[in-house]
Amino acid sequence: MKKTYKIDVDCANCANKMEDAAKNTAGVKNATVNFMTCSLSPGKMIVEFEDGQEPAAVMKQVLKNCKKVESDCEIFL
């Protein structure tokens, strides 16, 4: 299952780090962060979840991991 979330990120480097943080979260099969849309409004994070995973629970951990990269990161769940 894939879901799209709005994410507030300031720079391409941070977006790449947050993408890696999301990809390395248990329950995430793949993740991408589209930084190009972030300069105008919140960007997009597309997360593909592993089979049988509850997206809401996994996204709480994704947010924690992303906040380790950029403490003021916001993912609009």
C-alpha positions as CSV (number, residue, x, y, z in Angstrom):
1,M,0.0,0.0,0.0
2,K,1.2,3.5,-0.9
3,K,0.2,6.7,0.8
4,T,1.1,10.3,0.2
5,Y,1.8,12.8,3.0
6,K,2.6,16.5,3.0
7,I,6.0,17.3,4.4
8,D,7.6,20.6,5.3
9,V,11.4,20.5,4.5
10,D,13.8,23.3,3.9
11,C,16.5,22.0,1.6
12,A,17.3,19.2,-0.8
13,N,20.0,17.7,1.5
14,C,17.5,17.5,4.4
15,A,14.9,16.0,2.0
16,N,17.4,13.3,1.0
17,K,18.2,12.5,4.7
18,M,14.5,12.4,5.6
19,E,13.9,10.0,2.7
20,D,16.7,7.8,4.0
21,A,15.3,7.9,7.5
22,A,11.9,6.9,6.3
23,K,13.3,4.1,4.1
24,N,15.1,2.7,7.2
25,T,12.0,2.6,9.4
26,A,10.6,-0.8,10.2
27,G,7.4,-1.4,8.2
28,V,8.4,0.8,5.2
29,K,9.1,-0.9,1.9
30,N,10.1,2.3,0.1
31,A,9.8,6.1,0.5
32,T,10.5,9.1,-1.7
33,V,10.5,12.8,-0.8
34,N,9.7,15.3,-3.6
35,F,11.7,18.4,-2.6
36,M,10.8,20.4,-5.8
37,T,7.3,21.0,-4.5
38,C,8.6,22.0,-1.0
39,S,9.7,25.6,-1.9
40,L,6.1,26.6,-2.9
41,S,4.2,24.7,-0.3
42,P,4.6,21.5,1.7
43,G,6.3,18.9,-0.3
44,K,5.3,15.3,-0.8
45,M,6.5,12.1,0.9
46,I,5.3,9.0,-0.7
47,V,5.6,5.9,1.5
48,E,5.0,2.3,0.5
49,F,4.3,0.1,3.4
50,E,5.3,-3.5,3.8
51,D,2.4,-6.0,3.7
52,G,0.4,-6.2,6.9
53,Q,1.7,-2.9,8.4
54,E,-0.6,-0.3,9.9
55,P,0.3,3.0,8.2
56,A,-0.6,5.2,11.1
57,A,1.7,3.3,13.5
58,V,4.6,3.2,11.0
59,M,4.2,6.9,10.2
60,K,4.6,7.8,13.9
61,Q,8.0,6.2,13.8
62,V,8.9,7.7,10.5
63,L,8.2,11.2,12.0
64,K,10.4,10.4,15.0
65,N,13.2,9.3,12.6
66,C,12.8,12.4,10.4
67,K,12.9,14.7,13.5
68,K,16.4,13.2,14.3
69,V,17.5,14.6,10.9
70,E,15.7,18.0,11.2
71,S,14.1,18.7,14.6
72,D,11.5,21.1,13.1
73,C,10.4,18.7,10.4
74,E,6.6,18.3,10.0
75,I,4.8,15.5,8.3
76,F,1.1,16.1,8.1
77,L,-0.4,12.8,9.0
